[in-house]
Structure formats: structure tokens, C-alpha cells
Amino acid sequence: MRVSDKSKLDYKKIEFDTMEKVASLGVPMCKPISIELCDDEVHSLHEWIDGRDAIDSILAYSENQQYTYGVEAGKILRKIHTI
């Protein structure tokens, strides 16, 4: 669950809707489940996805594997940019 201040409600709704569109493209991500206003906070619930930040682990892979991951990331970005 992600918690934000009530003042960010409009922005968080747009963000949530965009995440739904991206998820519908099959992008591997924490898929959005629900968003609601609760007292003075915006609560958005997302699926959990296991993983590590690339910056913390990329150097453990060979240059060829890093390149392959970069190509995969580019394909994912191409999908996202169709929105």
C-alpha cells in the first residue's frame, strides 16, 4: 500500500489510471489494485513484485547479459510509449 497526502488526490488518480494502462500492455510491474480516499490520506494498493533494483545488481552480470537486459528494457519502454 502506498499512502499520500489528500492534497495529491488528483495527481494520484492520474498516476493510478496510467499504471492501469501500462499494466494492460503486459509490462512487468506492480499492478494497481485500488485507490481510495481515507480521512486525510490517499491509499493506493498495488500487487507486490519480487525483484531488486538494477543499479544494485547489474554489475554482477556479464556485459552480454547487461546488453540483453537493456534490449528487453527498450522493448518495454516502446510499449509504454504507445500510451
Distance bins in CASP14 RR format, pairs under 12 A and 6 or more apart:
PFRMAT RR
TARGET T0000
AUTHOR 0000-0000-0000
RMODE 2
METHOD distances of the structure
MODEL  1
1 30 0 0 0 0 0 1 0 0 0 0 0
1 32 0 0 0 0 0 1 0 0 0 0 0
1 33 0 0 0 0 1 0 0 0 0 0 0
1 34 0 0 0 0 1 0 0 0 0 0 0
1 35 0 0 0 0 0 1 0 0 0 0 0
1 36 0 0 0 0 0 1 0 0 0 0 0
1 38 0 0 0 0 0 1 0 0 0 0 0
1 41 0 0 0 0 0 1 0 0 0 0 0
1 42 0 0 0 0 0 1 0 0 0 0 0
1 43 1 0 1 0 0 0 0 0 0 0 0
1 44 1 0 0 1 0 0 0 0 0 0 0
1 45 1 0 1 0 0 0 0 0 0 0 0
1 46 1 0 0 1 0 0 0 0 0 0 0
1 47 0 0 0 0 0 1 0 0 0 0 0
1 48 0 0 0 0 0 1 0 0 0 0 0
2 8 0 0 0 0 0 1 0 0 0 0 0
2 12 0 0 0 0 1 0 0 0 0 0 0
2 15 0 0 0 0 1 0 0 0 0 0 0
2 16 0 0 0 0 1 0 0 0 0 0 0
2 19 0 0 0 0 0 1 0 0 0 0 0
2 30 0 0 0 0 1 0 0 0 0 0 0
2 32 0 0 0 0 1 0 0 0 0 0 0
2 33 0 0 0 0 0 1 0 0 0 0 0
2 34 0 0 0 0 0 1 0 0 0 0 0
2 35 0 0 0 0 1 0 0 0 0 0 0
2 36 0 0 0 0 0 1 0 0 0 0 0
2 41 0 0 0 0 0 1 0 0 0 0 0
2 42 0 0 0 0 1 0 0 0 0 0 0
2 43 1 0 0 1 0 0 0 0 0 0 0
2 44 1 0 1 0 0 0 0 0 0 0 0
2 45 1 0 0 1 0 0 0 0 0 0 0
2 46 1 0 0 1 0 0 0 0 0 0 0
2 48 0 0 0 0 0 1 0 0 0 0 0
3 12 0 0 0 0 0 1 0 0 0 0 0
3 35 0 0 0 0 0 1 0 0 0 0 0
3 36 0 0 0 0 0 1 0 0 0 0 0
3 37 0 0 0 0 0 1 0 0 0 0 0
3 38 0 0 0 0 1 0 0 0 0 0 0
3 39 0 0 0 0 0 1 0 0 0 0 0
3 40 0 0 0 0 0 1 0 0 0 0 0
3 41 1 0 1 0 0 0 0 0 0 0 0
3 42 1 0 0 1 0 0 0 0 0 0 0
3 43 1 0 1 0 0 0 0 0 0 0 0
3 44 0 0 0 0 1 0 0 0 0 0 0
3 45 0 0 0 0 0 1 0 0 0 0 0
3 46 0 0 0 0 0 1 0 0 0 0 0
4 10 0 0 0 0 0 1 0 0 0 0 0
4 11 0 0 0 0 1 0 0 0 0 0 0
4 12 1 0 1 0 0 0 0 0 0 0 0
4 13 0 0 0 0 0 1 0 0 0 0 0
4 15 0 0 0 0 1 0 0 0 0 0 0
4 16 0 0 0 0 0 1 0 0 0 0 0
4 35 0 0 0 0 1 0 0 0 0 0 0
4 36 0 0 0 0 0 1 0 0 0 0 0
4 37 0 0 0 0 0 1 0 0 0 0 0
4 38 0 0 0 0 0 1 0 0 0 0 0
4 40 0 0 0 0 0 1 0 0 0 0 0
4 41 1 0 0 1 0 0 0 0 0 0 0
4 42 1 0 1 0 0 0 0 0 0 0 0
4 43 0 0 0 0 1 0 0 0 0 0 0
4 44 1 0 0 1 0 0 0 0 0 0 0
5 11 0 0 0 0 0 1 0 0 0 0 0
5 12 0 0 0 0 1 0 0 0 0 0 0
5 37 0 0 0 0 0 1 0 0 0 0 0
5 38 0 0 0 0 0 1 0 0 0 0 0
5 39 0 0 0 0 0 1 0 0 0 0 0
5 40 1 0 0 1 0 0 0 0 0 0 0
5 41 1 0 0 1 0 0 0 0 0 0 0
5 42 1 0 0 1 0 0 0 0 0 0 0
5 43 0 0 0 0 0 1 0 0 0 0 0
6 12 0 0 0 0 1 0 0 0 0 0 0
6 36 0 0 0 0 0 1 0 0 0 0 0
6 37 1 0 0 1 0 0 0 0 0 0 0
6 38 0 0 0 0 1 0 0 0 0 0 0
6 39 1 0 0 1 0 0 0 0 0 0 0
6 40 1 0 1 0 0 0 0 0 0 0 0
6 41 1 0 0 1 0 0 0 0 0 0 0
6 42 1 0 0 1 0 0 0 0 0 0 0
6 43 0 0 0 0 0 1 0 0 0 0 0
7 37 0 0 0 0 0 1 0 0 0 0 0
7 40 0 0 0 0 1 0 0 0 0 0 0
7 41 0 0 0 0 0 1 0 0 0 0 0
7 42 0 0 0 0 1 0 0 0 0 0 0
8 14 0 0 0 0 0 1 0 0 0 0 0
8 15 0 0 0 0 1 0 0 0 0 0 0
8 16 0 0 0 0 0 1 0 0 0 0 0
8 35 0 0 0 0 0 1 0 0 0 0 0
8 37 0 0 0 0 0 1 0 0 0 0 0
8 40 0 0 0 0 0 1 0 0 0 0 0
8 41 0 0 0 0 1 0 0 0 0 0 0
8 42 1 0 0 1 0 0 0 0 0 0 0
8 43 0 0 0 0 0 1 0 0 0 0 0
8 44 0 0 0 0 0 1 0 0 0 0 0
9 15 0 0 0 0 0 1 0 0 0 0 0
9 16 0 0 0 0 0 1 0 0 0 0 0
9 35 0 0 0 0 1 0 0 0 0 0 0
9 36 0 0 0 0 1 0 0 0 0 0 0
9 37 1 0 0 1 0 0 0 0 0 0 0
9 38 0 0 0 0 0 1 0 0 0 0 0
9 40 0 0 0 0 0 1 0 0 0 0 0
9 41 0 0 0 0 1 0 0 0 0 0 0
9 42 1 0 1 0 0 0 0 0 0 0 0
9 43 0 0 0 0 0 1 0 0 0 0 0
9 44 0 0 0 0 0 1 0 0 0 0 0
10 16 0 0 0 0 0 1 0 0 0 0 0
10 17 0 0 0 0 0 1 0 0 0 0 0
10 35 0 0 0 0 0 1 0 0 0 0 0
10 37 0 0 0 0 0 1 0 0 0 0 0
10 42 0 0 0 0 1 0 0 0 0 0 0
11 17 0 0 0 0 0 1 0 0 0 0 0
11 18 0 0 0 0 0 1 0 0 0 0 0
11 35 0 0 0 0 0 1 0 0 0 0 0
11 42 0 0 0 0 1 0 0 0 0 0 0
11 44 0 0 0 0 0 1 0 0 0 0 0
12 18 0 0 0 0 0 1 0 0 0 0 0
12 19 0 0 0 0 0 1 0 0 0 0 0
12 32 0 0 0 0 0 1 0 0 0 0 0
12 34 0 0 0 0 0 1 0 0 0 0 0
12 35 1 0 0 1 0 0 0 0 0 0 0
12 36 0 0 0 0 0 1 0 0 0 0 0
12 37 0 0 0 0 1 0 0 0 0 0 0
12 41 0 0 0 0 0 1 0 0 0 0 0
12 42 1 0 1 0 0 0 0 0 0 0 0
12 43 0 0 0 0 1 0 0 0 0 0 0
12 44 1 0 0 1 0 0 0 0 0 0 0
12 45 0 0 0 0 0 1 0 0 0 0 0
12 46 0 0 0 0 0 1 0 0 0 0 0
13 19 0 0 0 0 0 1 0 0 0 0 0
13 20 0 0 0 0 0 1 0 0 0 0 0
13 32 0 0 0 0 0 1 0 0 0 0 0
13 34 0 0 0 0 0 1 0 0 0 0 0
13 35 1 0 0 1 0 0 0 0 0 0 0
13 36 0 0 0 0 0 1 0 0 0 0 0
13 37 0 0 0 0 1 0 0 0 0 0 0
13 42 0 0 0 0 1 0 0 0 0 0 0
13 44 0 0 0 0 1 0 0 0 0 0 0
14 20 0 0 0 0 0 1 0 0 0 0 0
14 21 0 0 0 0 0 1 0 0 0 0 0
14 32 0 0 0 0 0 1 0 0 0 0 0
14 35 0 0 0 0 0 1 0 0 0 0 0
14 42 0 0 0 0 0 1 0 0 0 0 0
14 44 0 0 0 0 0 1 0 0 0 0 0
15 21 0 0 0 0 0 1 0 0 0 0 0
15 22 0 0 0 0 0 1 0 0 0 0 0
15 32 0 0 0 0 1 0 0 0 0 0 0
15 35 0 0 0 0 1 0 0 0 0 0 0
15 42 0 0 0 0 1 0 0 0 0 0 0
15 44 1 0 0 1 0 0 0 0 0 0 0
15 46 0 0 0 0 0 1 0 0 0 0 0
16 22 0 0 0 0 0 1 0 0 0 0 0
16 23 0 0 0 0 0 1 0 0 0 0 0
16 30 0 0 0 0 0 1 0 0 0 0 0
16 31 0 0 0 0 0 1 0 0 0 0 0
16 32 1 0 1 0 0 0 0 0 0 0 0
16 33 0 0 0 0 1 0 0 0 0 0 0
16 34 0 0 0 0 1 0 0 0 0 0 0
16 35 1 0 1 0 0 0 0 0 0 0 0
16 36 0 0 0 0 0 1 0 0 0 0 0
16 42 0 0 0 0 1 0 0 0 0 0 0
16 43 0 0 0 0 0 1 0 0 0 0 0
16 44 1 0 1 0 0 0 0 0 0 0 0
16 45 0 0 0 0 1 0 0 0 0 0 0
16 46 0 0 0 0 1 0 0 0 0 0 0
17 23 0 0 0 0 0 1 0 0 0 0 0
17 24 0 0 0 0 0 1 0 0 0 0 0
17 32 0 0 0 0 1 0 0 0 0 0 0
17 35 0 0 0 0 1 0 0 0 0 0 0
17 44 0 0 0 0 0 1 0 0 0 0 0
17 83 0 0 0 0 0 1 0 0 0 0 0
18 24 0 0 0 0 0 1 0 0 0 0 0
18 25 0 0 0 0 0 1 0 0 0 0 0
18 27 0 0 0 0 0 1 0 0 0 0 0
18 29 0 0 0 0 0 1 0 0 0 0 0
18 32 0 0 0 0 1 0 0 0 0 0 0
18 35 0 0 0 0 0 1 0 0 0 0 0
18 80 0 0 0 0 1 0 0 0 0 0 0
18 83 1 0 0 1 0 0 0 0 0 0 0
19 25 0 0 0 0 0 1 0 0 0 0 0
19 26 0 0 0 0 0 1 0 0 0 0 0
19 27 0 0 0 0 1 0 0 0 0 0 0
19 29 1 0 0 1 0 0 0 0 0 0 0
19 30 0 0 0 0 1 0 0 0 0 0 0
19 31 1 0 0 1 0 0 0 0 0 0 0
19 32 1 0 1 0 0 0 0 0 0 0 0
19 33 0 0 0 0 0 1 0 0 0 0 0
19 34 0 0 0 0 0 1 0 0 0 0 0
19 35 0 0 0 0 1 0 0 0 0 0 0
19 44 0 0 0 0 1 0 0 0 0 0 0
19 45 0 0 0 0 0 1 0 0 0 0 0
19 46 1 0 0 1 0 0 0 0 0 0 0
19 47 0 0 0 0 0 1 0 0 0 0 0
19 80 0 0 0 0 0 1 0 0 0 0 0
19 83 0 0 0 0 0 1 0 0 0 0 0
20 26 0 0 0 0 0 1 0 0 0 0 0
20 27 0 0 0 0 0 1 0 0 0 0 0
20 29 0 0 0 0 0 1 0 0 0 0 0
20 30 0 0 0 0 0 1 0 0 0 0 0
20 31 0 0 0 0 1 0 0 0 0 0 0
20 32 1 0 1 0 0 0 0 0 0 0 0
20 33 0 0 0 0 1 0 0 0 0 0 0
20 34 0 0 0 0 0 1 0 0 0 0 0
20 35 0 0 0 0 1 0 0 0 0 0 0
20 44 0 0 0 0 0 1 0 0 0 0 0
20 46 0 0 0 0 0 1 0 0 0 0 0
20 83 0 0 0 0 0 1 0 0 0 0 0
21 27 0 0 0 0 1 0 0 0 0 0 0
21 29 0 0 0 0 0 1 0 0 0 0 0
21 31 0 0 0 0 0 1 0 0 0 0 0
21 32 0 0 0 0 1 0 0 0 0 0 0
21 79 0 0 0 0 0 1 0 0 0 0 0
21 80 0 0 0 0 1 0 0 0 0 0 0
21 81 0 0 0 0 0 1 0 0 0 0 0
21 82 0 0 0 0 1 0 0 0 0 0 0
21 83 1 0 1 0 0 0 0 0 0 0 0
22 28 0 0 0 0 0 1 0 0 0 0 0
22 29 1 0 0 1 0 0 0 0 0 0 0
22 30 0 0 0 0 0 1 0 0 0 0 0
22 31 0 0 0 0 1 0 0 0 0 0 0
22 32 0 0 0 0 1 0 0 0 0 0 0
22 46 0 0 0 0 0 1 0 0 0 0 0
22 76 0 0 0 0 1 0 0 0 0 0 0
22 77 0 0 0 0 0 1 0 0 0 0 0
22 79 1 0 0 1 0 0 0 0 0 0 0
22 80 1 0 1 0 0 0 0 0 0 0 0
22 81 0 0 0 0 0 1 0 0 0 0 0
22 82 0 0 0 0 1 0 0 0 0 0 0
22 83 1 0 0 1 0 0 0 0 0 0 0
23 29 1 0 0 1 0 0 0 0 0 0 0
23 30 0 0 0 0 1 0 0 0 0 0 0
23 31 1 0 1 0 0 0 0 0 0 0 0
23 32 1 0 0 1 0 0 0 0 0 0 0
23 33 0 0 0 0 0 1 0 0 0 0 0
23 46 0 0 0 0 1 0 0 0 0 0 0
23 47 0 0 0 0 1 0 0 0 0 0 0
23 49 0 0 0 0 0 1 0 0 0 0 0
23 79 0 0 0 0 0 1 0 0 0 0 0
23 80 0 0 0 0 0 1 0 0 0 0 0
23 83 0 0 0 0 0 1 0 0 0 0 0
24 31 0 0 0 0 1 0 0 0 0 0 0
24 32 0 0 0 0 0 1 0 0 0 0 0
24 79 0 0 0 0 0 1 0 0 0 0 0
24 80 0 0 0 0 0 1 0 0 0 0 0
24 82 0 0 0 0 0 1 0 0 0 0 0
24 83 0 0 0 0 1 0 0 0 0 0 0
25 31 0 0 0 0 0 1 0 0 0 0 0
25 75 0 0 0 0 0 1 0 0 0 0 0
25 76 0 0 0 0 1 0 0 0 0 0 0
25 77 0 0 0 0 0 1 0 0 0 0 0
25 78 0 0 0 0 1 0 0 0 0 0 0
25 79 1 0 1 0 0 0 0 0 0 0 0
25 80 1 0 0 1 0 0 0 0 0 0 0
25 81 0 0 0 0 0 1 0 0 0 0 0
25 82 1 0 0 1 0 0 0 0 0 0 0
25 83 1 0 0 1 0 0 0 0 0 0 0
26 75 0 0 0 0 0 1 0 0 0 0 0
26 76 0 0 0 0 1 0 0 0 0 0 0
26 79 1 0 0 1 0 0 0 0 0 0 0
26 80 0 0 0 0 0 1 0 0 0 0 0
26 82 0 0 0 0 0 1 0 0 0 0 0
27 49 0 0 0 0 0 1 0 0 0 0 0
27 72 0 0 0 0 0 1 0 0 0 0 0
27 73 0 0 0 0 0 1 0 0 0 0 0
27 74 0 0 0 0 0 1 0 0 0 0 0
27 75 0 0 0 0 1 0 0 0 0 0 0
27 76 1 0 1 0 0 0 0 0 0 0 0
27 77 0 0 0 0 1 0 0 0 0 0 0
27 78 0 0 0 0 0 1 0 0 0 0 0
27 79 1 0 1 0 0 0 0 0 0 0 0
27 80 1 0 0 1 0 0 0 0 0 0 0
27 81 0 0 0 0 0 1 0 0 0 0 0
27 82 0 0 0 0 0 1 0 0 0 0 0
27 83 0 0 0 0 0 1 0 0 0 0 0
28 47 0 0 0 0 0 1 0 0 0 0 0
28 49 1 0 0 1 0 0 0 0 0 0 0
28 50 0 0 0 0 0 1 0 0 0 0 0
28 51 0 0 0 0 1 0 0 0 0 0 0
28 72 0 0 0 0 1 0 0 0 0 0 0
28 73 0 0 0 0 0 1 0 0 0 0 0
28 75 0 0 0 0 0 1 0 0 0 0 0
28 76 1 0 0 1 0 0 0 0 0 0 0
28 79 0 0 0 0 0 1 0 0 0 0 0
28 80 0 0 0 0 0 1 0 0 0 0 0
29 46 0 0 0 0 1 0 0 0 0 0 0
29 47 0 0 0 0 1 0 0 0 0 0 0
29 48 0 0 0 0 0 1 0 0 0 0 0
29 49 1 0 0 1 0 0 0 0 0 0 0
29 51 0 0 0 0 0 1 0 0 0 0 0
29 76 0 0 0 0 1 0 0 0 0 0 0
29 79 0 0 0 0 0 1 0 0 0 0 0
29 80 0 0 0 0 1 0 0 0 0 0 0
30 44 0 0 0 0 0 1 0 0 0 0 0
30 45 0 0 0 0 1 0 0 0 0 0 0
30 46 1 0 1 0 0 0 0 0 0 0 0
30 47 1 0 1 0 0 0 0 0 0 0 0
30 48 1 0 0 1 0 0 0 0 0 0 0
30 49 1 0 1 0 0 0 0 0 0 0 0
30 50 0 0 0 0 0 1 0 0 0 0 0
30 51 0 0 0 0 0 1 0 0 0 0 0
31 44 0 0 0 0 0 1 0 0 0 0 0
31 45 0 0 0 0 0 1 0 0 0 0 0
31 46 1 0 0 1 0 0 0 0 0 0 0
31 47 1 0 1 0 0 0 0 0 0 0 0
31 48 0 0 0 0 1 0 0 0 0 0 0
31 49 0 0 0 0 1 0 0 0 0 0 0
32 43 0 0 0 0 0 1 0 0 0 0 0
32 44 1 0 0 1 0 0 0 0 0 0 0
32 45 1 0 0 1 0 0 0 0 0 0 0
32 46 1 0 1 0 0 0 0 0 0 0 0
32 47 0 0 0 0 1 0 0 0 0 0 0
33 43 0 0 0 0 0 1 0 0 0 0 0
33 44 0 0 0 0 1 0 0 0 0 0 0
33 45 1 0 1 0 0 0 0 0 0 0 0
33 46 1 0 0 1 0 0 0 0 0 0 0
33 47 1 0 0 1 0 0 0 0 0 0 0
33 48 0 0 0 0 0 1 0 0 0 0 0
34 42 0 0 0 0 0 1 0 0 0 0 0
34 43 0 0 0 0 1 0 0 0 0 0 0
34 44 1 0 0 1 0 0 0 0 0 0 0
34 45 1 0 1 0 0 0 0 0 0 0 0
34 46 0 0 0 0 1 0 0 0 0 0 0
34 47 0 0 0 0 0 1 0 0 0 0 0
35 41 0 0 0 0 0 1 0 0 0 0 0
35 42 1 0 0 1 0 0 0 0 0 0 0
35 43 1 0 0 1 0 0 0 0 0 0 0
35 44 1 0 1 0 0 0 0 0 0 0 0
35 45 1 0 0 1 0 0 0 0 0 0 0
35 46 0 0 0 0 1 0 0 0 0 0 0
36 42 1 0 0 1 0 0 0 0 0 0 0
36 43 1 0 1 0 0 0 0 0 0 0 0
36 44 0 0 0 0 1 0 0 0 0 0 0
36 45 0 0 0 0 1 0 0 0 0 0 0
37 43 1 0 0 1 0 0 0 0 0 0 0
37 44 0 0 0 0 0 1 0 0 0 0 0
38 44 0 0 0 0 0 1 0 0 0 0 0
38 45 0 0 0 0 0 1 0 0 0 0 0
51 57 0 0 0 0 1 0 0 0 0 0 0
52 58 0 0 0 0 1 0 0 0 0 0 0
52 60 0 0 0 0 1 0 0 0 0 0 0
52 61 0 0 0 0 0 1 0 0 0 0 0
54 60 0 0 0 0 0 1 0 0 0 0 0
54 61 0 0 0 0 1 0 0 0 0 0 0
54 65 0 0 0 0 0 1 0 0 0 0 0
54 66 0 0 0 0 1 0 0 0 0 0 0
54 69 1 0 0 1 0 0 0 0 0 0 0
54 70 0 0 0 0 1 0 0 0 0 0 0
54 72 0 0 0 0 0 1 0 0 0 0 0
54 73 0 0 0 0 1 0 0 0 0 0 0
57 65 0 0 0 0 0 1 0 0 0 0 0
57 66 0 0 0 0 0 1 0 0 0 0 0
57 69 0 0 0 0 0 1 0 0 0 0 0
58 65 0 0 0 0 1 0 0 0 0 0 0
58 66 1 0 1 0 0 0 0 0 0 0 0
58 67 0 0 0 0 0 1 0 0 0 0 0
58 68 0 0 0 0 0 1 0 0 0 0 0
58 69 1 0 0 1 0 0 0 0 0 0 0
58 70 0 0 0 0 1 0 0 0 0 0 0
58 73 0 0 0 0 0 1 0 0 0 0 0
59 65 0 0 0 0 0 1 0 0 0 0 0
59 66 0 0 0 0 1 0 0 0 0 0 0
59 69 0 0 0 0 0 1 0 0 0 0 0
60 66 0 0 0 0 1 0 0 0 0 0 0
60 69 0 0 0 0 0 1 0 0 0 0 0
61 67 0 0 0 0 1 0 0 0 0 0 0
61 68 0 0 0 0 1 0 0 0 0 0 0
61 69 1 0 0 1 0 0 0 0 0 0 0
61 70 0 0 0 0 0 1 0 0 0 0 0
62 68 0 0 0 0 1 0 0 0 0 0 0
62 69 0 0 0 0 0 1 0 0 0 0 0
63 69 0 0 0 0 0 1 0 0 0 0 0
63 70 0 0 0 0 0 1 0 0 0 0 0
64 70 0 0 0 0 0 1 0 0 0 0 0
64 71 0 0 0 0 0 1 0 0 0 0 0
65 71 0 0 0 0 0 1 0 0 0 0 0
65 72 0 0 0 0 0 1 0 0 0 0 0
66 72 0 0 0 0 0 1 0 0 0 0 0
66 73 0 0 0 0 0 1 0 0 0 0 0
67 73 0 0 0 0 0 1 0 0 0 0 0
67 74 0 0 0 0 0 1 0 0 0 0 0
68 74 0 0 0 0 0 1 0 0 0 0 0
68 75 0 0 0 0 0 1 0 0 0 0 0
69 75 0 0 0 0 0 1 0 0 0 0 0
69 76 0 0 0 0 0 1 0 0 0 0 0
70 76 0 0 0 0 1 0 0 0 0 0 0
70 77 0 0 0 0 1 0 0 0 0 0 0
71 77 0 0 0 0 0 1 0 0 0 0 0
71 78 0 0 0 0 0 1 0 0 0 0 0
72 78 0 0 0 0 0 1 0 0 0 0 0
72 79 0 0 0 0 0 1 0 0 0 0 0
73 79 0 0 0 0 0 1 0 0 0 0 0
73 80 0 0 0 0 0 1 0 0 0 0 0
74 80 0 0 0 0 1 0 0 0 0 0 0
74 81 0 0 0 0 1 0 0 0 0 0 0
75 81 0 0 0 0 0 1 0 0 0 0 0
75 82 0 0 0 0 0 1 0 0 0 0 0
76 82 0 0 0 0 0 1 0 0 0 0 0
77 83 0 0 0 0 0 1 0 0 0 0 0
END
